[in-house]
Amino acid sequence: MAEKMTGSCKCGRVRFHVTGAIAMAANCHCNTCKKVTGGAFSTIVAVEENDFKLTGGQGEVTGYRVSDKATKYFCSFCGTPVYNQHVDLPGKVLLPLGALDDPFVVTPTMNVHCEDMLSWVPKLMQMNNFDRSPGG
């Protein structure tokens, strides 16, 4: 996997880079991830905390404790999730895949919290798929 990655929030105020290897990439199906992302699951990339550095917008980052074990950090201007920390993964930073400038460099290798997976998720590739919106 990538040796150096960069990422940002949607508005570009908050930026980060990662040096070093990816520790893990997973789709998390827990109810907390569904709630805080507004999606069916969250794809996260775990990296060593020492390999993660905010390179811009440090003053724009706001933390919110989403559970007794996890804190989500996001851009206070545009609301984009930038990274998370979880007590069960000490020394790691969890990056939402969508915050990476090049998310194509990461392929998840596992699904976690599958007991909360929505029943239709395993059938995603059986649905109609369009390169663009079917309406135009």
C-alpha positions as CSV (number, residue, x, y, z in Angstrom):
1,M,0.0,0.0,0.0
2,A,1.0,3.7,-0.2
3,E,4.1,4.9,1.5
4,K,2.8,8.5,1.5
5,M,-0.7,9.7,1.4
6,T,-2.3,13.1,1.5
7,G,-5.8,14.2,2.3
8,S,-8.1,17.1,3.1
9,C,-11.6,18.2,4.0
10,K,-14.0,19.2,1.2
11,C,-13.2,22.9,1.5
12,G,-9.5,22.3,1.7
13,R,-8.9,24.2,4.9
14,V,-7.8,21.1,6.8
15,R,-5.0,19.1,5.2
16,F,-2.9,16.1,6.3
17,H,-0.3,13.7,5.2
18,V,0.7,10.2,6.2
19,T,4.1,8.6,5.8
20,G,4.6,5.0,6.5
21,A,2.5,1.9,5.9
22,I,-1.2,1.4,6.2
23,A,-1.9,-0.8,9.3
24,M,-5.4,-1.8,8.2
25,A,-8.2,-0.8,5.8
26,A,-11.7,-2.0,6.7
27,N,-15.4,-1.3,6.1
28,C,-17.0,-0.7,9.5
29,H,-20.7,-1.5,9.7
30,C,-21.3,-0.5,13.4
31,N,-24.3,1.7,14.1
32,T,-22.1,4.6,15.3
33,C,-20.3,4.7,11.9
34,K,-23.6,4.6,10.1
35,K,-24.9,7.4,12.2
36,V,-21.9,9.7,11.9
37,T,-21.4,9.2,8.2
38,G,-25.0,9.1,7.1
39,G,-24.1,6.0,5.1
40,A,-24.5,2.2,5.2
41,F,-21.0,1.8,6.5
42,S,-17.7,3.6,6.8
43,T,-14.5,2.7,5.1
44,I,-11.6,3.5,7.4
45,V,-7.8,3.4,6.9
46,A,-5.8,2.9,10.1
47,V,-2.3,4.4,10.2
48,E,0.3,4.9,13.0
49,E,-0.4,8.1,14.9
50,N,3.3,9.0,14.5
51,D,3.0,8.8,10.7
52,F,0.0,11.2,10.6
53,K,0.4,15.0,10.5
54,L,-2.0,17.8,10.0
55,T,-0.4,20.2,7.5
56,G,-3.0,22.9,7.4
57,G,-6.1,24.1,9.2
58,Q,-5.2,22.8,12.6
59,G,-7.3,25.6,14.1
60,E,-10.3,24.4,12.0
61,V,-10.4,20.9,13.5
62,T,-13.1,20.1,16.0
63,G,-13.4,16.9,18.0
64,Y,-16.7,15.2,19.0
65,R,-16.9,12.2,21.2
66,V,-19.2,9.9,19.3
67,S,-19.1,7.1,21.9
68,D,-17.3,6.2,25.1
69,K,-14.5,4.7,23.0
70,A,-14.3,7.0,19.9
71,T,-13.7,10.6,19.0
72,K,-14.3,12.0,15.5
73,Y,-12.4,15.0,14.3
74,F,-13.8,17.1,11.5
75,C,-13.4,20.5,9.7
76,S,-15.4,23.0,11.7
77,F,-16.0,25.0,8.5
78,C,-17.3,22.4,6.0
79,G,-18.0,19.5,8.4
80,T,-16.0,16.9,6.6
81,P,-14.7,14.1,8.8
82,V,-10.9,14.2,8.8
83,Y,-9.8,11.5,11.2
84,N,-11.0,9.4,14.2
85,Q,-9.3,7.9,17.3
86,H,-10.6,4.8,19.1
87,V,-9.5,3.5,22.5
88,D,-9.4,-0.1,21.1
89,L,-6.7,1.0,18.6
90,P,-4.2,2.9,20.7
91,G,-1.4,4.6,18.7
92,K,-3.5,4.6,15.6
93,V,-5.4,7.3,13.6
94,L,-8.4,6.2,11.6
95,L,-8.9,8.1,8.3
96,P,-12.2,8.1,6.4
97,L,-11.4,6.8,2.9
98,G,-13.2,9.7,1.4
99,A,-10.8,12.2,3.1
100,L,-7.8,10.9,1.1
101,D,-6.8,12.8,-2.0
102,D,-6.4,9.5,-3.8
103,P,-8.7,6.9,-2.3
104,F,-7.9,4.5,-5.1
105,V,-4.6,3.6,-3.4
106,V,-6.5,1.8,-0.6
107,T,-8.5,-1.4,-0.8
108,P,-10.3,-2.6,2.3
109,T,-9.4,-6.1,3.3
110,M,-12.1,-6.8,5.8
111,N,-15.6,-5.9,7.1
112,V,-16.0,-5.4,10.8
113,H,-19.1,-5.2,13.1
114,C,-20.9,-7.4,10.6
115,E,-23.7,-8.0,13.1
116,D,-24.9,-4.5,12.3
117,M,-24.5,-4.8,8.5
118,L,-27.6,-3.8,6.5
119,S,-29.1,-6.8,4.7
120,W,-28.7,-5.3,1.2
121,V,-25.0,-4.4,1.5
122,P,-23.7,-7.8,0.3
123,K,-25.9,-7.4,-2.8
124,L,-24.4,-4.0,-3.9
125,M,-22.8,-5.2,-7.1
126,Q,-26.0,-7.0,-8.1
127,M,-27.8,-3.7,-8.3
128,N,-28.0,-1.6,-11.5
129,N,-24.7,0.3,-11.7
130,F,-24.2,3.6,-13.7
131,D,-21.1,5.5,-14.4
132,R,-23.0,8.7,-13.8
133,S,-26.5,9.6,-12.5
134,P,-29.1,7.7,-14.5
135,G,-31.0,10.9,-14.9
136,G,-28.3,12.6,-16.9
